[in-house]
């Protein structure tokens, strides 16, 4: 059990250490020219944010028309949804067998890319039209239903637009660059 825990910890710790090293390298303009001390809360947030390598962001717009039709009147919301869809690789899914280092060669097998976040930008999302039938009560949930439908449809539209392929390609490019900066000359990146 301890051997398995160490085997899992070492590859993940290596990737985190490399990311932290190159993050410090790029922030100071060189190899620790102006060292900066980070407090524990800041360091903790940085480590937590490394679990997902978000590599692509799509900005999409969609009209969503939600109607609640009854025989005594219609309620309707027409929404212009301005959405953001992000995708990347979850590094928490790396297994010990996914990383092999031999001298200047590194081989890493990445988990499948996934959509990490879908949300509406409230600054640009707007209700274009709202109607309430003469015999109908105002439906406060209709706009919320339209927003949820928009999020669901934007997720599907992003998948149809090959966001996952873009996320995989960009993750491979970013990791290749990172490993080259770390001194590896032979970099092999595979997918599960």
Order of alpha helices (4+ residues) and beta strands (2+ residues): alpha-alpha-beta-beta-beta-beta-beta-beta-alpha-alpha-beta
